[in-house]
């Protein structure tokens, strides 16, 4: 097999393979490119960075353990750093839908780092002075590298990409809780009128939900702190130094600020993906919580004249191609869609993790892709929702006051004084006549006027007692 001007010939255990001349990858990666022209989806920045972190740490540890020559280790570290920094992202060309262990992606990383290190050494991209398996993959297997990369990538994405927008949203909602605290509105249960509540109280609930979302995201990071690295093929640690896994985990912890550590049991860590299911489940809980908040806000802002209209939503864009002047709750709708995506990703992760058989899960590429995409999309959606919706929310205090006075649930404060049945009769008469509960109670002289005014004070109804 002869090379052409735009190709070079690479060799692996299966023979020769033409590879683009300007590519850093080698024969195994090229075979995967040809084998898996499936989706066009590639692993993203977070996962590629994690692969670089692992390969850099592995080279440093193998050098410290006197298994890898210092000059070779130094070149691998330099090339891996370029992977970490995103300088070689375009060289990661294997489709997400590939071998279930993601061996092709591990070899993609090994070959790219090896060839870049050779280029640093010799000025050319071909050759095997630094070997992708013998040197870059020393003491490792795809079976422990890939799940380790998933843990590192997802934990970093949760900590650095999702938590800050959630904190931003929490603070924005808490600010609105304070701003709206004196505005009394009608509460609603079963979509029906209930006793009054302060708009600030309602928003304090949203702020608390988001604070718990931050805690859940941080708990998800903790669920991923144990790393499979050091188990190699099936968890026994064959072909690696007994200290390798612990030392690599320590370096990954130092590089990320996350308390990574070697798995207590490599057979559990490699054969099952329970920790990733746990993290995904926490992400789902966050998505469900955010959906509730976004839905409430768009309902409270419905109208502007024929809906609830208690909130005034920021007008961010025209809402209709046919109805002039219409403005829609687009930020809520955007966030809800992002939440649905995260919930769907959790279903996929659950099904993928279910296919852990004997010593290996063979759905790891899809687990990585779905989890990382869910976090990426949700992180962006939360930030935009906080900045372009919540921060600009206003309350229609007059509308809130009007709806409270119209509510039949105002009779609730009468029940302790005149009994449930009599209070219900007043509510029914108010509904039948179109009058307010206050008006009927006054007309029937149920209690002295000054006592009724105190009983029907909406603000008093928003506190215990």
Secondary structure, DSSP 4 states (H G I P E B T S, - for coil): ----TTEEEEEETTEEEEEETT-S--HHHHHHHHH--SS--B--HHHHHHHHHHHHHHHHHHHHTTSS-HHHHHHHHHHHHHHHTTTTGGG---BSSS-TT-HHHHHHHHHHHHHHHHHHHHS-S---SS-IIIIITTT--HHHHHHHHHHHHHHHIIIIIIHHHHHHHHHHHHHHHHHTTT-EEEEEETTEEEEEEEHHHHHHHHHHHHHHHHHHHHHHHHHT-EE-TT-TTTSS-TTS-TTHHHHHHHHHHHHHSS--EE-S-HHHHHH--HHHHHHHHHHHHHHHHHHHHHHHHHHHT--SSSS--SEE----S---SSSTT----HHHHHHHHHHHHHHHHHHHHHHHHHTEETTEES-HHHHHHHHHHHHHHHHHHHHHHHHHTGGG-EE-HHHHHHHHHH-GGGGHHHHHHH-HHHHHHHHHHHHHHT--HHHHHHHHT-S-HHHHHHHT-TTGGGS--
